Amino acid sequence: MDVGMMMIFSTYGWQDCADDRAWNEDIRLARIAADSGFDCLWSAEHHFNDYSFVPDNLALMAHLTALCPDIDVGTAAVILPWHDPLRVAENAAVVDLLSKGRLRFGMGRGLARREFNAFRVNMDESRARFDEAAPMIVEALRTGFIEGNGKFYKQPRTEIRPRPKYSFEGRIYAVASSEDSVDSAARLGAHQVMFADRPWDMRLPVIERGRELHRKYHGTEPPHLMLTEFCVCGTDLAKTEQEARQYQGKFVESNFYHYEFLGEHFKTVKGYDAYQQKAEIARKGGLEGAVAGFMKAASWGTPDKILRGLEERRKLLGDFELNVAFRFGGTPYEVSERGLKLFAKEVLPVLKSWAAKATAKAAE
């Protein structure tokens, strides 16, 4: 199994946590992960709020590719409606060149109304902008040339310099939780990216739909989906359950706040029907219900409990890539570091052996 570490860069849930402290702590964890056998360092693009603030995750990855030369780096994701696709393609090509082909390029369309408003972009246009920009960027990274003649991006044929040197085959990812999103990811041939916020049996129909669409469009088996989650790992089960309720709970609270899931606006925003359903569930169950659902989906507890949960998830969903965050929701740095190191020592080697067993079985 391919296992990465997710960096949130958040101050929500901490008392008097300065922005530079948040960044320093996440980067300290990144260096530990890079030295502990993880496959990739990931971060999402977010702006303006203590929920998460990584305004340029490609710039961050350029830094990390020098700081950690033996691990892949990834964007989960660059939010395309907020950018010119030409600039995204150029910047991705630069990071990939500097990293010698270690960039995993992930894209998304965005969800927070506050971020769209600040960028002066109509949220109703997010799906159309993404579907227009994403193929342009993927083609540019494949061929070295970008062009487009759609509604939003009138792009004359232009060469990308530095020219992309390494194939991006298998290194394209797209956030996909709704029917529209999995269709877009499938058309791109991308890894489908999901976040652990609801029980996985609820997500299975959309996951399977994405796989079916990939087979339809490409005639090949789809790449593994990537599941991003938020982990509390320790040796004392009762203590880690208490920590999970506190820190995963605080993260869910920050998620409610940032995305305004208790509001009504998803009813009127084009292309966000799946999130309107989530908002309705959130209003009915409240924060307590959302935290309970989150804890069913995410990993917490002893290494043995976490492994058993991931085994059950694998039986349900099939093989997947995993992307794990350890610092979120006010988690003290020492708890984050403890969880990361224990996960790396006792969980990661077992997950790695799963891939080896699958390969060995296929070869028989």
C-alpha positions, 0 to 999 in steps of 0.5 A: 500500500502507498501511504502518505502524510497530509499536512493541514497547516491549521491554528483552529483548536489551538490557543494563541498558535501563531501562523509560523508555529503551525507551519513549523510544526507541520514541516517538522512532522513532514521531515519525520515522515520522510525519514520513516518510510512514508511515500508522499507528503501532501497538502491542500490549498486553502486561504484566509482562515485558521481552518487551513492556510496553504495559499500556494501548495505548489510553492510549498512542495518546491520547498519540501522537495529540496528539504526531503529529497527521498519522498514524493510530494503531492497537491491534494489539491490545487483549486483550479477555479481560482487560477489561470490554467497556464500558470498552474501548468507552468508551476507544476512543471517547475516543481516536477523538474526540481523534484526529478519527477516526484510531484503527484499533481492533484486538482479540485474545484473548491467548496468554501463560499468564503474563499470563492467570494474573496477571489471574486469567482462565482461558485456556480461556475466551479464545475464548468471552470474545473472541467475546462481547465483540468484537461488543458493542464493534464495535456500540457504536462503530457505534451509540453503545450497548452491551449484552449478555446472554452467559455472561460479560458481562451488560451492560444497554443503556448509551449510550457518552459521548462518543458515537462521532462518526466511522464505524469502517467499515474501521477494525476489526482482529482478530489471526487466525492460527488457524481459530477466529480467522479465523472470528471476524475474518470475522464481525466484518468485520475486517482479519485481522492476522498476525505474520511468524513462519513462511514465508508459504506455510505461512500461505496456507491460513488466510489464504484461509479467512478471506477465504472466510468474510468473503465468506460472512458479508458478501457483499463482498470482505474488507478487506486483511489486515495483516502485522506484521513485524520489519525490519533495513534497511541498505546492506550486505547481509552486515552486515544479514544478520549484524544480522538473525541477531542481533536477529531471533534475539534477538526469536524467543528472547524470543517462545519465552520469553514464550509458553513455546513449548517447554512442553507447556501448549498441549496442555491449553488449550482453543482453542489447537490452532494454537499447539500445532502451532507449539510442536511445530515449535519443539521439533523445530527448536529456536531455530535452526530457528525463527530460520531460519523467521523470517528467511524470513518477515521483511524484512531486507537492503538496500532492494532485497532487501526490496522483492523479498521484498515483491513475492514476498509480494504475488504469493503473498498478494495485496494487504496492509497492512504494519506494520513494527517496527525496534526489537526484540531488542536492536537498538541505537537507531542501527541502528533509526533507520538502518533506519527512515530508509532504509526510509522513503527507499527502500522506502516510496515504492515500496510507496506506488506499488503502491497507486496502480498497483492503483487506476489499473488498476482504473479502466481 
